[in-house]
Amino acid sequence: MRKDIHPNNYRDVVFKDMSNDEITITKSTVNTKETIELEGKEYPLYKVEISSSSHPFYTGKMKFVDSAGRVDRFNQRYKKK
């Protein structure tokens, strides 16, 4: 194996699912700008839009998306005059 190709700045980071406020603490090297305090300790915070706790594949719940309404609004906004 090649030496010195893996980062060595692993630290505990909080990943927060913004759709359901699920929090996961794991080791990561991701760059963050925000912090959060949990259990009396301050952690770097990384916000994610979707995780296994909110993804329809894992939860079995499908979220209905009104794609026809979006298309109609787009066409009305950018229709030729």
N, C-alpha and C positions, 0 to 999 in steps of 0.2 A: 504494500500500500504506500501511496505517496504521503509524505509528511507535510504538516503545516497547510493543509488545504481546507480544514474545517475551522469554523469560527470558535473562539474560546471565550466569548462573552455571553454565555448562556446565563439567564437569570429568570426568576419567577415573574410571569406577566399575567395580568387578568385580561381574558377575552370576554367581552360582554356582547351578547346577542341583543341588538336594538329592537327587534320585533317582539320579544317576550321577556326581556331583562334577565335572561339566564346568564350566570357567571361561571366561568371556568378558569381555574388557575393552573398554569402549566409552564414549563421552562421553554424559553424562546429567545431568539436574538432580534426580533422585530423592533424597529425603531418606533418610539412613541413620543408624543408631546404632552399627553395628559397623564394624570395619576389618580388613583383611587385609594381610599383607606378602608381596609377590611380587617376585622379582628385586631384592631390596634396597630396594624402594620401598613405602611404605604407601598403600593405596587404600581408599576407602569400599567396604563390602561390602553387596550386596543379594541376599538369598536368594530363589530362585524354586522352585516345586514342579515345574514342567514347562517344558521349552524345546524347541527344534527338535531337540536331540540326544537327547531321551528321548520325544518325542511319537510315538504309534503311526503317525500319518499320515506322518511323515518317515522313521521307522525301518523301517516295514513289519512290525513285530512287534506283535501284539495281546497285551495283558495280560488274562488271564481274571480276572473279578471275580465272586466268589461272592455274587450278589445274592439268591438264594433263601435262603441261610444268614442273611444280614442281615435279611431280612424275617421269617423264622421267629424269630430272636432278638428282634426288635422286638415281634412279636405275643406271645411268651411273657412279655416284660418288662411289657407294658402291657395284658395281657388282663384282662377283667372277672372279678372274683372272685365 
